[in-house]
Amino acid sequence: MKELSIDEFIQQSDSVAIDVRSPVEFAEGSIPHAVNLPLFTNEERAEIGTIYKQEGSEAAKWKAMQIVSPKLPQLLGEIKAIKENGNEPVLFCWRGGSRSQSVAAFATLSGIEVSRIVGGYRAYRERILEKTPELLPGKAIVLHGMTGVGKTSILHELKLRGYPVLDLEGIAKHRGSVFGSFGEGSAHNQKKFDALLFDGLSSIQPSNYFIMEAESKRIGHATQPDFLLKSKEGGIHISVDTSMENRIQRTYEEYVQLNKEDPGFKANVLENLRKIERRIKDKEKLKDLYHAVETEDYRKLIYILFVDYYDPLYSHKENSYDGKFFYVKGDSITDAAEEITKIIEKAGFDRPLSSLIK
């Protein structure tokens, strides 16, 4: 069994991280792209913990052995399959303690060569929080614009062309607004956000700039680090605009069309609308909003929200930035992406070689 420091693990390109903690621990936060092969289920872990408190460590260890023994053939078989696929299995648990050590020992006895992360997930998290600011490229290219102008689609197009994109909404698994979780599932917590931010910044090295959207400090359940906000404020600012018709149609397609068949969609819209109703000062408009939901006239709902809530809010935010703004039309995502690449080149940054293949 080979023991790896966090830095040694991060530098490996062919490794598959195997989290042997319980599913609930894995869901709370893990190394990005890790595979969860739990030694214990959530219930088994709780049972062992109770035995430890009531009867002591020896009784808890014996119970753990009874639980684990029948699972070993399948558990080791899955690790072996990863190895046979040409990848390096790297085990970890919370602190690099008994769980990862036990699985590593069983694997070694079975003739399977594995590695183990010293310090486990806790050491990984401490290290990435320390290292992430060092990965931030020198200059941010920041996309601004009202809801529905296509900023996220433009980022995806630029990423396909090989440009260094940091998709903060994707990292947070939330679109940033009160309706930002629609179609996204559960938003990522801070631990997942931090790990994916490190992963995202690592993937765009060694670029000396990156492209991002002008997100608020809080995105869903996570908060951006101050160094990233500072980079955004000092970046090159590009404002994207398109017609109200385009904005409504894009928002309808992203938020409504993909989700309206879900049984709880309408109730979810009403629940989120109640969260902002006190900020809608015109009570007649508020009545119109609820009527639009009841009649399922979602395009009207989107229009009223734009005019009476989101647009004034985003106009205020954009006006808070100092310095020059570049302006790009977002009627066509492809054309907007091309205009942005020209702005990037004029600012002295290179066009990625991969974009020339497209």
PEBEL-V875548 format. One record per residue. RES is the residue in one small letter. PHI is phi in whole degrees, 0 to 359 (999 if undefined). OMEGA is omega in radians with two decimals (* if undefined). Layout:
{{RES/PHI/OMEGA} {RES/PHI/OMEGA}}
This chain:
{{m/999/3.13} {k/260/3.11} {e/259/-3.09} {l/246/2.94} {s/285/3.11} {i/301/-3.13} {d/297/3.10} {e/295/3.12} {f/296/-3.10} {i/300/-3.09} {q/284/-3.13} {q/282/-3.12} {s/259/-3.05} {d/254/-3.07} {s/269/3.01} {v/241/3.14} {a/287/-3.13} {i/242/-3.12} {d/269/-3.09} {v/265/3.08} {r/284/-3.11} {s/293/3.14} {p/304/-3.12} {v/291/3.07} {e/292/3.12} {f/298/-3.13} {a/293/-3.13} {e/291/3.14} {g/167/-3.14} {s/208/3.05} {i/288/3.14} {p/307/3.10} {h/72/3.12} {a/291/3.06} {v/259/3.13} {n/266/3.02} {l/241/-2.99} {p/291/3.04} {l/288/3.13} {f/229/2.97} {t/288/3.10} {n/301/-3.11} {e/292/3.13} {e/296/3.12} {r/298/3.13} {a/295/3.14} {e/296/3.13} {i/296/3.11} {g/297/3.12} {t/294/3.12} {i/297/3.13} {y/300/-3.11} {k/290/-3.02} {q/270/-3.02} {e/239/3.11} {g/104/-3.01} {s/290/-3.10} {e/296/3.12} {a/296/-3.14} {a/294/3.13} {k/295/3.14} {w/294/3.10} {k/296/3.12} {a/299/3.12} {m/297/3.13} {q/297/-3.13} {i/287/-3.01} {v/284/-3.00} {s/311/-3.12} {p/293/-3.06} {k/274/-2.96} {l/302/-3.13} {p/302/-3.13} {q/289/-3.13} {l/300/3.14} {l/291/3.10} {g/296/3.12} {e/290/3.08} {i/294/3.13} {k/298/3.13} {a/296/3.08} {i/298/3.13} {k/297/-3.10} {e/290/3.09} {n/276/3.07} {g/90/3.14} {n/252/-3.12} {e/262/3.11} {p/289/3.13} {v/237/-3.05} {l/272/2.99} {f/204/3.01} {c/228/-3.05} {w/288/-3.10} {r/238/-3.07} {g/72/-3.04} {g/263/-2.93} {s/295/-3.08} {r/292/3.13} {s/290/3.09} {q/296/-3.12} {s/295/-3.14} {v/296/3.11} {a/297/3.13} {a/294/3.12} {f/297/3.13} {a/297/3.14} {t/298/3.11} {l/297/3.14} {s/271/3.12} {g/85/3.13} {i/256/3.12} {e/279/3.14} {v/227/3.02} {s/243/-3.13} {r/221/-3.14} {i/277/3.11} {v/289/3.13} {g/91/3.03} {g/63/-3.07} {y/296/-3.13} {r/299/3.12} {a/294/3.11} {y/299/-3.11} {r/297/3.12} {e/300/-3.09} {r/289/-3.11} {i/291/3.09} {l/296/3.11} {e/286/-2.98} {k/270/-3.03} {t/304/3.14} {p/302/-3.13} {e/290/-3.08} {l/272/-3.05} {l/292/3.11} {p/298/-2.99} {g/294/-3.03} {k/225/3.09} {a/259/2.96} {i/259/-2.93} {v/248/3.10} {l/267/3.08} {h/246/3.05} {g/147/-3.14} {m/295/3.07} {t/302/3.06} {g/94/-3.13} {v/282/3.05} {g/102/-3.07} {k/301/-3.11} {t/294/3.10} {s/296/3.10} {i/294/3.09} {l/302/-3.14} {h/296/3.11} {e/295/3.12} {l/294/3.10} {k/296/3.09} {l/299/3.14} {r/277/3.09} {g/97/-3.13} {y/281/-3.11} {p/283/-3.06} {v/252/3.02} {l/246/-3.08} {d/271/-3.06} {l/292/3.09} {e/294/3.08} {g/294/3.13} {i/295/3.14} {a/277/-3.03} {k/54/-3.10} {h/198/-3.08} {r/274/3.00} {g/97/-3.12} {s/270/3.14} {v/297/3.08} {f/263/-2.98} {g/292/-3.13} {s/270/-3.09} {f/300/3.10} {g/76/-3.07} {e/256/-3.03} {g/78/-3.12} {s/287/3.11} {a/293/-3.14} {h/287/3.05} {n/281/-3.06} {q/296/-3.12} {k/297/3.13} {k/292/3.13} {f/300/-3.12} {d/299/-3.12} {a/293/-3.13} {l/286/3.05} {l/295/3.07} {f/300/-3.14} {d/297/-3.12} {g/294/3.12} {l/292/3.09} {s/298/-3.05} {s/287/-3.11} {i/254/3.05} {q/288/0.09} {p/257/-3.11} {s/301/3.09} {n/261/3.02} {y/206/3.07} {f/209/-3.09} {i/247/-3.10} {m/217/3.04} {e/263/-3.12} {a/282/-3.13} {e/274/3.03} {s/290/-3.13} {k/302/3.13} {r/259/3.09} {i/236/-3.10} {g/66/-3.12} {h/262/-3.04} {a/239/-3.13} {t/239/3.09} {q/292/3.05} {p/290/-3.09} {d/299/-3.11} {f/295/3.12} {l/285/3.08} {l/296/3.12} {k/296/3.10} {s/296/3.11} {k/298/-3.10} {e/297/-3.12} {g/264/-3.05} {g/274/3.00} {i/269/-2.96} {h/256/-3.14} {i/236/3.13} {s/258/-3.12} {v/256/-3.13} {d/221/3.03} {t/204/-3.08} {s/289/3.09} {m/300/-3.14} {e/299/3.11} {n/297/-3.12} {r/298/-3.14} {i/296/-3.10} {q/296/3.14} {r/296/-3.14} {t/293/3.10} {y/299/-3.12} {e/295/-3.06} {e/284/-3.01} {y/260/-3.01} {v/261/-3.01} {q/303/-3.09} {l/281/-2.98} {n/234/-2.97} {k/293/3.12} {e/279/3.08} {d/295/-3.08} {p/304/-3.08} {g/263/-3.04} {f/298/-3.08} {k/298/3.12} {a/296/3.12} {n/294/3.09} {v/298/-3.14} {l/297/3.14} {e/299/-3.14} {n/287/3.10} {l/295/3.13} {r/297/-3.12} {k/292/-3.09} {i/244/-3.02} {e/298/-3.14} {r/291/3.13} {r/270/3.06} {i/270/-3.01} {k/287/-3.14} {d/279/-3.06} {k/292/3.07} {e/292/3.08} {k/295/3.11} {l/296/3.07} {k/299/3.13} {d/297/3.12} {l/297/-3.13} {y/293/3.09} {h/294/3.12} {a/297/3.12} {v/290/-3.11} {e/299/-3.14} {t/269/-3.13} {e/58/3.04} {d/269/-2.98} {y/286/3.07} {r/293/3.08} {k/294/3.09} {l/303/-3.13} {i/298/-3.12} {y/300/-3.12} {i/296/3.12} {l/298/3.11} {f/299/-3.00} {v/291/-2.99} {d/256/-3.14} {y/224/-2.98} {y/291/-3.06} {d/297/3.07} {p/300/-3.13} {l/294/-3.10} {y/287/3.09} {s/296/3.12} {h/296/-3.13} {k/295/-3.09} {e/294/-3.14} {n/289/-3.12} {s/278/-3.13} {y/268/3.07} {d/269/3.04} {g/94/-3.06} {k/284/3.02} {f/246/2.94} {f/264/-3.08} {y/240/-3.07} {v/228/3.06} {k/277/-3.10} {g/255/-3.13} {d/299/3.08} {s/242/3.14} {i/298/-3.13} {t/296/-3.14} {d/294/3.13} {a/297/3.11} {a/298/3.14} {e/294/3.11} {e/296/3.14} {i/292/3.11} {t/296/3.11} {k/291/3.09} {i/296/3.13} {i/298/3.14} {e/295/3.14} {k/293/3.11} {a/282/3.08} {g/99/3.12} {f/263/-3.09} {d/283/2.97} {r/282/-3.13} {p/300/3.14} {l/300/-3.09} {s/296/-3.13} {s/288/-3.13} {l/287/-3.13} {i/281/-3.01} {k/298/*}}
